[in-house]
Amino acid sequence: MGRERVLLTEGSSLTAREFVTVLGIRGFEVEVASPSRFPLASFSRWCRAVHRLPPAGTDPVGYLRALDALLATGRYEALLATHEQAWLLAAGQRHLPHATGRLAVASAEAFARVQSKIAFASLCDQLAIPQPTWSEVREEEDLDRIEYPVWVKAAHSTAGRGVRRARTRAEAVSAWRGLAHAGAEGAGVMVQAPAAGAYRQVAGLFEGGRLVAAACSQRIGTGAGGSAAARLSVSDPDAVGVVTRLGAELGWHGGLTCDYFRDDAGRNLFIECNPRTTEPANAAAAGVDLPALSIALATGRPLPRRPLIARAGARTRSTMALALGAAEAQGTRRAVAGALKRALTARPPLQGSREVLTPVLRDPPSAVAALAGVGTVLVRPGAVTALAGGAVDAYAITPRTIARLA
């Protein structure tokens, strides 16, 4: 493949760190744009440089102009959007004249139909895609007409932020008021019935609405915010069919990931859309290299004529993320230590799993991030909130951010 160089739009997310792992193993040189000097992705022998840019969330125009200045150097084969910057790149393409031929991103109009949880739920209704019962909460009286428990969700949020479980009307009112006040920014709040079954994701990569590749995975270990800190790749043609329909309807270009639950009867209920590629290492372990395919898509290189579908049975884990998840869920050193022991000894369901977040043997500098994160929550489990919150702040994009582009 050669020593091609690519630029990531941020370096603080778990997705960015997994992009570095997948790309580095394939022989790419990776550089990162970040407001932080030492983001998570920087602790890798495959990360060649960190470029300090203005914070994308609060200074989007400054961020985009600085990003374009990097692209103008001609050093990079491609620009890869590793988190919510994908939305910003779509809305602010006029600030990125040097991204032509280096970036694959859907239109701002397509993003508007899936970036909001309410918009995505409406699209699912339109396309008859199965999902839990939901409704938009415009005023407190709307909470009188629903059955409890429910999930109360801000229309725009990421990494588990902006989502609250309510067992009673009183809890729902408190959650609705808090979310509406804290940042829904006029975009609304919704309630959604819980879904039973195994939590899964289906990731698709599209070329102008045509499916290029897809991968499905099931959570076998929980991280902070309920994320999948360990995954098992699975075969789920129905889920691939749903994401294929979504991509075609939207004319999607780039990565698109959907969260869903699969119950014991084999029925899927879709709950959320991430309009980007998320945490690609399990798919890569299962034979579908979404980062490399994204580079081919961005640069106009040949793509598979028939969709590539990831094989079932690949197990991956992120040990640091498992420790953070245990700290958040149980808040004790014993829980954190137990999560570490299960991961490092590969106890079921982690047997045969591959470390993808901090693969220390292949990427020794990643040990620094692992030791810092795990050490912090071993000493003080409650610190997980600040750790996760700081990372999210570095990459989160809100409707207010997009409005600042006008």
Secondary structure by P-SEA (a helix, b strand, c coil): ccbbbbbbcccccaaaaaaaaaaaaabbbbbbbcccccccccccccccbbbbcccccccaaaaaaaaaaaaaacccccccccccaaaaaaaccccccccccccccccaaaaaacccaaaaaaaaaaacccccbbbbbccccccccccccbbbbcccccccccbbbbccaaaaaaaaaaaaaccccccbbbbbcccccccbbbbbbbcccccccbbbbbbccccccccccbbbbbbbaaaaaaaaaaaaaaccccbbbbbbcccccbbbbbcccccccccaaaaaaacccaaaaaaaaaacccccccbbbbbcbbbbbbaaaaaaaaaaacccaaaaaaaaaaaaaccccccccccccccccccccaaaaaaaaaaaaaacccaaaaaaaaaaaaccccaaaaaaac
